[in-house]
Amino acid sequence: MVQIPEELHEKIKTIRMSLHFSIHDCAKLLGISQGNYLAFEKGETHLSLPDLEILALYFGLPLGAFFTDQYKRLYQLTLLQDSIRPHYQLLRQKVIRTQLSLERQAAGLTLEQLGEATGISLETLQGYEDDIVPIPLDDLQKICQQLGKHIDAFFPDDRQIAETLHLPGQNMDDLVEEDIFGEGDGLDESFVQILTKLREIPKADQAEIAREILYKLKAE
């Protein structure tokens, strides 16, 4: 049975701001004053169910997204917030860079060899590995082909996105104990190499990067 959440107004406000819709837009859509709409987002008044249905259509979400936490789309909307988006973009760049470096080393290729095979200059490849510039999609595709990887191996999944948003303070030591030693699977040589490499990265990013790479490797 669906219950009206106490934080309904806050959830709708977060979604609206994430989509960069204005209070004016939503008020005009519903045919009410901006003051009345603002009062709703402050939790001082309530909208009708038909009003919520119209907002859901406007936001491109199912109505149930306002009432439950089961819709993955809400995590994606959170990533659009100005306070989170730049951090997420930088984090994903670090994850991709680290995973590519590990895959290249596992394939026994030097940057020079990878450059010759892909037609990408050594200077450009070095910039990618040093995290100086983001990797354009066409270059990522060329590198993946030489490493025998599909480009979707570098896609994040919803579980990882959720953990990126909710585990900002966890460090490498917590991750190792929870994800590896806690499972009792033992630590093989490939995991040792990965963890050694990841310890060179600032601690603020270690947990998220390590968790994403380990999930990818375990899934293969």
TAPETA-V793093 format. One record per helix or strand. SS is the DSSP state (h for helix, s for strand). FROM is the first residue (numbers start at 1). LEN is the number of residues. If there is no record, write none. Layout:
ss=SS from=FROM len=LEN
ss=SS from=FROM len=LEN
This chain:
ss=h from=8 len=11
ss=h from=23 len=8
ss=h from=34 len=8
ss=h from=49 len=11
ss=h from=63 len=4
ss=h from=73 len=6
ss=h from=82 len=25
ss=h from=111 len=8
ss=h from=122 len=8
ss=h from=137 len=11
ss=h from=151 len=4
ss=h from=158 len=9
ss=h from=172 len=8
ss=h from=181 len=3
ss=h from=189 len=10
ss=h from=203 len=17
